[in-house]
Amino acid sequence: MPRPLFGAAPVRVRVPATSANLGPGFDALGLALTLYDDVVVTVVDAGLHVDVAGEGVDQVPRSERHLVVRSLRAGFELLGGQPPGVQVVCANRIPHGRGLGSSAAAIVAGLVAARALVPGAAEVLDDATLLRRATELEGHPDNVAACLRGGLSIAWVDETGPRVASPVPDRSLRPVAFVPPTRASTARVRRLLPESVPHLDAARNAGRAALLVHALTTAPELLLAATEDWLHQRYRVSAMPRSAALVSRLRGSGVPAVISGGGPTVLAFPPHDLDVDVDLGPYAPRHWIVHELAVDLYGAQVLPLD
């Protein structure tokens, strides 16, 4: 493959937060949300320059270890070579380590920016190839698929690699994210899951996952039943007891609610006739941030510079 020619103009990429699992859709379902990170990447004469504002400003590295940079490098590698230098400016709004797909957003942003910086790169780094590389970097396809495509995603892996289907979500969905001040490690909460589950629980979950797709696309009034889960949430209670208590309180008040991804954020779908400020009693999340959101329908976008 010939060495790529890089565009001189900066590229701006906007990527949405995502919520995976959504209850019973473990490692399969993802929903893009209207909370965004923006990344501006410029090819420069030499070196690596990373600037970060917003979420994670005091934690993320300004080096080759930065996840956007690593993903940029992976994209450039697929396109045939690295530029002489790169400047990366990140405006982060997606909370880190809270189950809202911050790592998927960084990965997709880097890969999409790499593609946008090389004229004609879409022929080599098409969406299927980008999804495959993003899945390799992330480890599973649910968040990256939703981040890339927007809307609702059903992701799976077969002998050809990661695949995604995108049924159209119901327009009335109004997800609300309750974001706690504490973080959770995806690797740690995965270690809490058992090696096997009872057959009855697996059967229940399969039925609810099928119902969940129907509820998210056609019948939101079924979301309370459709978001019931037996595979993972109950096993993670010890890692996020306040989140689990909030889920229980919301559901007891008639609000469909789940742990978002690996947590500890709680994602709820309040019916339109029920105020989001439902009485949470002793489980009211002090010092949590509440985001009233919509479903993002566009996924990763290359946008004009402001």
Backbone hydrogen bonds, N-H to C=O, Kabsch-Sander energy under -0.5 kcal/mol:
donor,donor_aa,acceptor,acceptor_aa,energy
6,F,4,P,-0.5
7,G,117,L,-3.4
11,V,41,V,-2.7
12,R,303,L,-0.6
13,V,39,V,-3.1
14,R,301,Q,-2.8
15,V,37,D,-2.4
17,A,33,L,-0.7
17,A,35,L,-2.6
18,T,100,L,-1.8
19,S,31,L,-2.3
21,N,25,G,-0.6
21,N,29,L,-2.2
22,L,20,A,-2.2
25,G,21,N,-1.6
26,F,24,P,-1.5
28,A,25,G,-2.1
29,L,25,G,-2.3
30,G,153,S,-2.0
31,L,19,S,-2.1
32,A,151,G,-2.4
33,L,17,A,-2.8
34,T,294,A,-1.8
35,L,33,L,-2.0
37,D,15,V,-2.3
38,D,91,A,-2.3
39,V,13,V,-2.6
40,V,89,V,-2.7
41,V,11,V,-2.8
42,T,87,Q,-2.5
44,V,85,G,-1.8
47,G,84,P,-0.8
49,H,86,V,-2.3
51,D,88,V,-2.7
53,A,90,C,-2.3
55,E,92,N,-2.0
57,V,54,G,-1.7
59,Q,56,G,-1.5
60,V,56,G,-2.5
66,H,63,S,-1.9
70,R,66,H,-2.7
71,S,67,L,-2.1
72,L,68,V,-2.6
73,R,69,V,-2.8
74,A,70,R,-1.9
75,G,71,S,-2.4
76,F,72,L,-2.9
77,E,73,R,-2.4
78,L,74,A,-1.7
79,L,75,G,-1.3
80,G,76,F,-0.5
80,G,77,E,-1.1
81,G,76,F,-2.3
85,G,44,V,-0.7
86,V,47,G,-2.5
87,Q,42,T,-2.8
88,V,49,H,-3.3
89,V,40,V,-2.6
90,C,51,D,-3.0
91,A,38,D,-3.2
92,N,53,A,-2.9
92,N,90,C,-0.6
98,R,95,P,-0.6
105,A,101,G,-2.4
106,A,102,S,-2.0
107,I,103,S,-2.3
108,V,104,A,-2.7
109,A,105,A,-2.5
110,G,106,A,-2.2
111,L,107,I,-2.2
112,V,108,V,-2.8
113,A,109,A,-2.4
114,A,110,G,-2.2
115,R,111,L,-2.1
116,A,112,V,-2.2
117,L,113,A,-1.5
118,V,115,R,-1.0
121,A,118,V,-2.1
123,E,120,G,-1.4
124,V,121,A,-1.3
125,L,121,A,-3.3
126,D,124,V,-0.9
130,L,126,D,-2.8
131,L,127,D,-2.7
132,R,128,A,-2.0
133,R,129,T,-2.5
134,A,130,L,-2.7
135,T,131,L,-2.4
136,E,132,R,-1.9
137,L,133,R,-2.0
138,E,134,A,-2.5
139,G,135,T,-3.4
145,A,141,P,-2.5
146,A,142,D,-1.6
147,C,143,N,-2.6
148,L,144,V,-2.5
149,R,145,A,-2.6
150,G,146,A,-2.7
151,G,296,D,-3.8
152,L,167,P,-0.7
153,S,30,G,-2.9
154,I,165,A,-2.8
155,A,28,A,-3.1
155,A,153,S,-0.6
156,W,163,R,-2.0
158,D,161,G,-2.3
161,G,158,D,-1.8
163,R,156,W,-3.6
165,A,154,I,-2.3
170,D,216,L,-3.4
173,L,170,D,-1.4
176,V,268,A,-2.7
177,A,291,H,-2.6
178,F,176,V,-0.5
178,F,266,V,-3.2
179,V,177,A,-0.8
179,V,289,I,-3.3
184,A,97,G,-2.4
186,T,184,A,-0.6
189,V,185,S,-2.6
190,R,186,T,-2.0
191,R,187,A,-1.3
192,L,188,R,-0.6
192,L,189,V,-0.8
193,L,190,R,-1.5
202,A,198,P,-2.1
203,A,199,H,-2.5
204,R,200,L,-2.5
205,N,201,D,-2.5
206,A,202,A,-2.2
207,G,203,A,-2.0
208,R,204,R,-2.4
209,A,205,N,-2.7
210,A,206,A,-1.9
211,L,207,G,-2.2
212,L,208,R,-2.5
213,V,209,A,-1.6
214,H,210,A,-1.5
215,A,211,L,-2.8
216,L,212,L,-2.8
217,T,213,V,-1.3
218,T,214,H,-2.7
219,A,214,H,-1.8
222,L,219,A,-2.4
223,L,220,P,-2.0
226,A,222,L,-2.6
227,T,223,L,-1.9
228,E,225,A,-1.4
236,R,232,H,-0.7
236,R,233,Q,-1.3
237,V,234,R,-0.8
239,A,236,R,-1.2
240,M,236,R,-0.9
240,M,237,V,-0.9
244,A,240,M,-2.3
245,A,241,P,-2.3
246,L,242,R,-2.2
247,V,243,S,-2.5
248,S,244,A,-2.3
249,R,245,A,-2.5
250,L,246,L,-2.8
251,R,247,V,-2.6
252,G,248,S,-2.3
253,S,249,R,-1.0
253,S,250,L,-0.8
254,G,251,R,-1.7
255,V,250,L,-2.7
258,V,267,L,-2.4
260,S,265,T,-2.9
261,G,20,A,-2.1
261,G,259,I,-0.6
263,G,260,S,-2.7
265,T,98,R,-1.9
266,V,178,F,-2.2
267,L,258,V,-2.6
268,A,176,V,-2.8
269,F,256,P,-2.6
274,L,271,P,-2.0
278,V,276,V,-1.0
280,L,278,V,-0.6
283,Y,280,L,-2.3
284,A,281,G,-1.6
286,R,284,A,-1.4
288,W,285,P,-1.4
289,I,179,V,-2.7
291,H,177,A,-2.7
291,H,289,I,-0.6
292,E,290,V,-0.6
293,L,175,P,-2.6
293,L,291,H,-0.7
296,D,32,A,-1.5
296,D,294,A,-0.6
300,A,147,C,-0.9
300,A,148,L,-0.6
301,Q,14,R,-2.5
303,L,12,R,-2.1
303,L,301,Q,-0.7
